[in-house]
Amino acid sequence: MSAVGLVKGPAERQDEFRFISPDNERLKAGEFVYYELNGRKILCRITGRKPVRQFPDIYLSNPEIEPERILKAIGIMRKDFDLYEITASILGYHDEVMGFVNPRIPPKPGMKIRLAEKEVIEQALMKKRMAEKGSIHPGYILNREEDIPVVLDTSLVVSEHLAILAGTGSGKSYLAGVIIEELLKPYNRASILVFDPHGEYHTLKEIEGLDAFSDGDYRPSVRVFTREDIKLRLSELDYDELVNLLPNLTDKMEATLNSIYRDLSEEHFTADDLIRRLEELRDSESLAESTASGLIWRIRRYLRDMDLIDDYRHMDLKTLLKPGQASILQLTEFSDLEQEILVSAMMKRILKARINAEKGNPGERVDYPVFVVIEEAHRFASRDSRSFDVLRTILSEGRKFGVGVCLISQRPSKIDSDILSQCMTQIVMRIVNPADQDNIKKSVESIGKEMIEELPGLTKGQALVAGVAVNTPILMRVRKRLTSHGGVSKNAPEEWIRWSEKSESKSIAVKKDMRLFWDED
C-alpha cells in the first residue's frame, strides 16, 4: 500500500510519534497505521491530529464563495493544500514465539507511514480467527468501512472473566446476546447460565431453529426457567443467607437459630424441622417462650410464604448446566432479596460442584467448565449485596476450577473495584457518568486515559474492547444478532396512538348501537 504520511518526530509520550499527512478522510482517531522496522510491520493507532496548513482567513470571508473555488482559480488542488500533523501510539507486532511484542523503537524522521491492511490488523490484534475453534466474533473494527472482524479468544474470555459496562440504552444486553450466540456456535458449545432480572434473554430460544448453530449431530438448546421452576431448598442456604430472610432477629434468636442450623446442616432439613426443634427447646424450658415464639412466627411468615424456598424441590445442576446449552433464570417476579439469595446460593453450589469434579471429591459435581452471565451486576457485586462474598471468591479463585463469570452493568461505579479488577476482558460501551468512568479507570488497567476519553463519544452499538482476549484495546461496532433482541424499549407514541384509535373505534361502535336502539323505539 502506498504511504499516507512521513514521520516528523517523537511526540510527548515515549510510545508516541508524529507524522505529517495530507489525508483528511481516512486518518481518523482510532485508525490503524504502520511503519516497517527490520522487515516487520509495526502496528500503530492514531490518537490525535491537528491541521498544519489551513485556509487563510481571507478565503473564508465570503460565505457565498467556497474556498475550493479560490484554490482552483489560482491553480492549487485541495488535496495538495490540506496538511495535518497526526499523533500515533506504537502498539507492536505479533511474533509466533513471543506473542504480541512492542519494539520500543520509534520510527525515524522521514520514514513512511502506511494505512494498515486488513491482514496486518488481524494478525497483530486478534488471538483467534473468525469461526476458529475457541473464538468469539462480537463485531467489526469501528473505523473501517470494510468489515474487519474483531475476534476474541473464548478460553481467555470465559476463564479469566468478562465485564460488559455501558450506560442505559447503549446496547449492553444486545451485545451480551451476541456473545451468548457465539458461545453456542459449534466451535464453542459452551455451558451457560444466565441470571436475567428483566426477562430480556428468552428470545435466545430462537437459536434452536437456526441452521447457523447446527453442525452434524450438534444442536444447541436454550432453556428458560420461570418463577415456578426456580426453587432452592432451605438446606442449600448458608446460615448468613438464612438469617437475611428473617428480619429483626434479636441476639438470642440469632444464637438459637445458629445452634439449630449447625446441628441440622449436615442433612436435608425443612422449615418444619426448624420449627420442631424450636418447639422441643421451648417445651423443655431450655428456651424462653418469647424467643421461641418469635422465631417460629418469622419462619412461618417469611420462609413458608417465599416462593423461592421449597422443602423438597430444587434445580439440579446437571439439568441446568450442559455443554451446548444456555439456561436462563428469569428473575422478574422475585424481590431484590430473593434475587440476591438465589445468586449467592447457586454460585456457591456451582463452585463447590466444580471443585468436587476437579479434586475427585464426593458430592454434587459438574464435570466441565461453566460460564455464568449476571445482568444488573451492580446489584449483586456491591459490598452491600448478600451475594458479594461468593462473587468475590469466584472472581478471584473460580478460574482455577472452570467457573467463569460475565458481569453486565450500567453502573460500574457501584460494582466493588476488587471484583471489577478481576474481569480480565472488558467491553465498555458509551458511559458519560464521571464516577463510572473513574471506577473503570481505577479497576481496568488495560484501558488508558486516551481510550477512556472515547467513551462519551460512542454511539449505540459501539464499544471499546480491552484485556487479555485481544492484544491491544480495539474500538468495535457490534455485529447484528441472529436472534431477536428481548430488551427493546417500548415505542410510547406508537402504543398511545394504537390505544387511542382502539378507544375511538369502541366509542363509534357504542354511538352506532345507541342510534340503532333509539331508531327501533
N, C-alpha and C positions, 0 to 999 in steps of 0.2 A: 504494500500500500504506500502511496506517495506521502511525503511528510506534510504535517499540518502546522508545524512551527519549528522554531530554533531556540535552543536553551539560551537564556540570558545569564543566569547565575543562581546562587543559593537564595533561599527565602529566609524568613525569620527563624523557623524551626529547623533542626538538623535533618529531619526526614522530608523536607520540602525543598522545591526549587521553582524558579520562574522561567517561563518561556514566552516568546512573542509569536503571535499568530494573527492573520487577517480573518480567520474563520469565526463568524459570529453566530452560525447556525448550529453546528454540531458540538462545539466545545462548551457544554453547559456544566454547571456544578454537579458533581457526581459521575460524570462521564469518565470512561477509562481510556487512557493512552499508554504508550510505552516508548522506551528507548532501548537500544541494544548495547549490551556490555558483555564482552568476551563470548559472543555468539549466542547469548541468551536475551530473551525479550523480557525486560523488567517492567512489570505492570505498575501503573500509577493511577491515582484518582484525582480528578480536578476538584479543588476545594474553593477556588475563588477566581475572579477575574475583574479587571478594570480597564477602561479604554485608555490607550496611549495617544491615539490621534482621533479627534472628533471634528465634526463640522465647526468651522469658525462661527461665532455668534451672528455675524452679518448674513451668513447663509440661512439663518433661521428667523430673520427679522420680518419676513413677509409670509404669513400662514398660507397665502394663496399660491405660493411658488414652492414646489418640492425641491429640497436640497440636491436630489439626484439630477434635476434638470440643469442646475447651475454647474455641477461637475461635468455633465455631458457637454455643456456649452463650451467649457474650457478644455475638453478632451481628456478627462480623467474618468476611469471606470470606478464605480462604488467599491468593488472588491479590492481594488488597488489602493483605495483611500482608507478604509477601516483598518485599525490596528489595535490589538489588545495584548495586555500583559496578563498572563494566566499563571496561577499558582497551582502546583500539583504536589500531592503527597506520594512518596515512594512506598509501594506495597511489597513487591517482590516477585518471585517466580517459583514454580513448582519443580522440585527435584525428586526423581524416582526413589532415591535413597533417603535424603534428608527431609523430604516433605516440602512444606512451604518455607521459603528462605528469603529474608530481606538482606540484600547485599551490603547495605550501609555505605554504598559508594554512589554519591550523586553524579548526575551526568555533567560533563564538562561544557562550558560555554561553546555555542556553535553546533552542538550535537543535534541531530534531527529527532523530532518527536512525531510519532505516528498514532493515528486512531487505532485502538485495539480491535482486531477482528474477532468474530465470534469464537473461533477455535482458541485464540490466545486467552480470552476471558474464561472460557470453560475450563481449560487446562490449568490455569492459575488459581481460580477461585473455588471450583467445585471439587469436593472429595469423591463424588459419585457422578455417574452419567444417567440421563433420563431413562426410566424403566429398567435400570440395572437392579439386580437383587440387592435389597437393603437400601433402597433410595426413596426419597420423598420429593415430589415435584410440586411445590406450592404456588409457583408463579414464574414471572419473567423479569429480566433486568428492566428497571424502570425507565432509564433514559434513552432507550433504543426503540426505533420503530419496528425493526426486525425482532422476531421472537427468540431471544436468547434465554433458555430455561434456567431458572435457579433450582439447583438440586441439592438436597441435604442428605447427610449420612444418617440413615434410620437408627443404626445402633447407637450413635452418639446422641441423637435426639431423645430416644426413649430411655436409655440407661443413665444419661447424665442430666436428665430433667429439662423441661421446656417451660418457658413463660411467654404467654401472649398478652401484651399490655396495650391498651388503647382507650381513648375517650369514647363516650357514648356515641353510637352511630357511625363509628369508624370502620366497622366490618369485622370485628374480632371473632364473633360466633360464626360468621360466614367462613372465615379463614380456618377456624377450628374444624368446621365440616369438611373443608378441602383436605386437611391433614388426616382426618379420620378416613376419608375416601382413599387416600394414598396408602394408609396403613392396612386397609382391607384389600388392596390390589394383590394379584397373585405373587408379586415379587416381594411382599412383606408378610401377609397372612397373620396379622397381629391379634393378640388377645387384649381387648379394650373394655374398660368400664368407665361410663360417663355419669357423673353426678350433675343432673340437669335441673336447676332450681326454677327455670322459667318455661320448661316444655318446648325448647327450641330445636331439639335434635331428633324428634320422631320421624322426620322426613327422610332420614338416612335409611329407613326401611326400604326405600326405592332401590337401593343397591342390589337387593336380591333379584330384581328383574332386569338388570342391565348386563349385557354381554361383556362390557369392558372389564368387569370384575371376575369373570369366569376364565378358567384355564383347565382343560381336561376334566377331571373329576372334582376340581376345586370350585365350590360355590360358597361365598361368604354369607353369613347370616347376621341380621340385626334384630335384637330382641328388646322390646320396650316394656318396662316394668312400671306399673302404676301403683297408686296407694294401696289397692287390695293385695298386690303382690309383694310389697316391700315390708318385711317383718324382721324384727330382732327378738331373740329370746332374752328374757331378763338375765339369765345366767351368762350371756355374752357380754354384759356390761361390766366395766371396771367399777370399783367402789366409788371413785370420784364421779363417774358418769351417773351412777345410781343416785348419789346424793344430789346431783344437779337437777334431777327430775322431781325431787321432793322439796318444796320451798319452806323456808322459815323454820329449819330444824334447830332445836336447842342443842347445847353441847352434850347434854345427857342423851338426847335422841341420837346424835351422830355416833357417840361412843357405843351405844347399844346396837345400832344398825351395823357398825363396823365389826363388832364382835360376831354377830349373826352371819354377816357376809363371809367372814373368814372361815367360819365353821362349814358353810354351805358351798363355798366357791369351787371346791374340787368336784362337784357333781352338778347335774342339771337341777335347777330349782326354779320355782314359780312364785308369783305374788302370794298365793295361798300358803306356800311353805314359810314365807317370811311372817305372815300373819299368825300361823300356827305356833311358831317359835315365840313370838311376842306374847300370845295368849298363855303359853306354858310358863313364861317368866312372870307374867302378871299373876297367874293363879297360884304360883309357888311363892308369891310375895317377894321375889328377887328383884322385881322392877316396879317402880311406882305406877299407880293407876293412871296418873296424868300423862306420864311418858309413854306408856304402852298404848293408851287410847289415842294419843296424838299421832303416834307413828302409824297405827292401824288405820286411822281415818285418812291420813295422807296417802298410804299405799292404795287403799280402795279408791280414793278420789282421783289420784293422778296416774297411777300405774295401770289400773284396770280399765280406765277410760281412754287410755292412749292407744290409738290405732297402730302406732309403730311397734308397740310391745305386744308379743304374743307368747303364751305359755309354752306352746309346742312347735308352731310353725316358724321357720326361718329360711333365709336364702342360702341354698347350697352353693359353695364356691365353684364346684365342678360344673354346675349349671350356668352360673354367671360368667365364668372365665374359661374360654376355649380359644385356641388358635383359629383365626378366621372368623371371629365373632365379636361384635360390639354389643354390649349390654348397656342400655340406657335406663337409669333410675330417675323417673320423673318425680320431682320433689315439690311440685307446685302446690299441693294441698297440705303439706306439712308445715308446722310452725318453724320459726328460726331455731328454737331449742331442739326440736326433733331432728332437723336437718344436721345440726352440729353433732348431736349424739350419734346419728347414723353414720356420718363421715368418719367420726372418731372410731366407732366400734368396727366398721367394715375395714378401714385401713389397718387397724391392729390385727384383725383376722387374716387379712391378705399377707401382711408382713410375716406373721407367725407361720402361716402355711408355706410361704416361700422358704423361710428358714428351716422348717421341718424337712422340706424336699431337698434342700441343698446339703443339709447335715445328716440326713437319714434318720431324723427323729420320728418317734411315733406321733400320731395325731393327724389332724386335718392337713392335707398337703395340696399344693398346686405345683405341678412338675415343670412349668415353663414360665418364662418372664411375663410380666403383666404391665400394661400401660394404663394409668388412671387419669382421666380428664376431669378437672374440677372447675366448673363455671362459678362466677362470682367468688373467686378465691379469696378476696379480701375479707369475706365473711367467715372464712374457715381458717385463715392463716395469719390472723392478727393475734397479738398476745392476749387479748381478752376472750378469744374464742375457746370453747371447750374442746375443739379438735386441734388446738395449736401444738400441744406436746407431741402427739403422734405424727403430725405432719413434719415437725422439725426433726424428729427422729428418722423418718423415712427419707426426707430430703438429704440428710447427711449420711445415712447408712444404707438406704434402700438399694442403691446402685450395686452394692456387693451381693445382693440377693435377688436381683432381677425385678425390682419394683420401681418402675419409672412413673413420674408424675408430670402432668401438664397443668400449670396454673394459669387461669384466664381471668383477667380483672380489668375493670375500667377505673379503679382507684389504687394504683400501685403504692401510693404513699401510705395506705392502710395495711399493706402486707408487711410483716416483720422483715426487716432488712437482712437478717441472718438467713431466713428462709429464701428470700428472693435471690440472694447471692449464690445459693446452691443450684439455681437453674442455669446450667452452663450453656444453653442455647436460648436466645431471646429473639422474639419477633415483636417489634414495637411499632404501633401504628400512630395515628395522629393523637398527640397529647399536648394540650395547651396549659393545663394547670401547673404552675411553677413548683408546687410541693411534690406533685407526681414526677415531674422531670428531675427534681433534685434527688428523690429517692432512687430513681433509675440510675442517675449519675453515680451515686454512692454505692449502689449494690451491684451494678453491672460494669465490670472493669473493661470489657472489650469495646464499649461504646465511648468514644472520645467526645470532647466538647463540641467539635465541629459537627459531629453526627447528631448530638442532642439538639443542636440548633435547627436541624432539618425537621424535627418532629411537628412543630406547629404548622408548617407549610405543606404537610402531606394531606392528600385528599382521601376520600373513602376508597378503600381497596388498595391503598399504597402502604408499604411497610418497610421498616429497616430490619434486616436480618443480621444477627451477630452471634458470636460464640463459637463453640468447638465444632459445630456441624458444618461450618463453612470456614474457608481460610482467612477471610477478612470481611468486615461488615459490608453488606450489599443493600442497595435500595431496590425494592421489588414491587411489581404490581401483581396482585393475587390473580391466579387463573380462575376461569369460570367453573363453578361447581357442576358436577354431573347429576347431582340430586337437587331437589328443591330446597330452598332456604326456609327454615321454620321460624326464623326470628324477624320476619319482615314487619316493619312498622305499619300501623293502621293508616289508611288514607282517609282522614277525617272528612274532608269536603265531599268525597265520593259517597261515603256512608251517610252523611247528612242529607245529601240530595236524594239518594236512593230511598231513605226512610221518609223523607218529605213527600216524594212522589207517591209512595205507597199509601201514606196518610191521605193525600189528595184523592187518590183513586177510591179509597174507602168512603171518604166524605161524599164524593159524587154518587157512589152507589147507594148510600143511605138517602141522599136527597131524592134520587130517582125512585127508590122504593116508597118514600113518603108521598111523592106525587101520584104514584100508582094507587096508593091507599086512598087518598082524597078523591081521585078520579072515580074510584069504584063507588064511593059514597055519593 
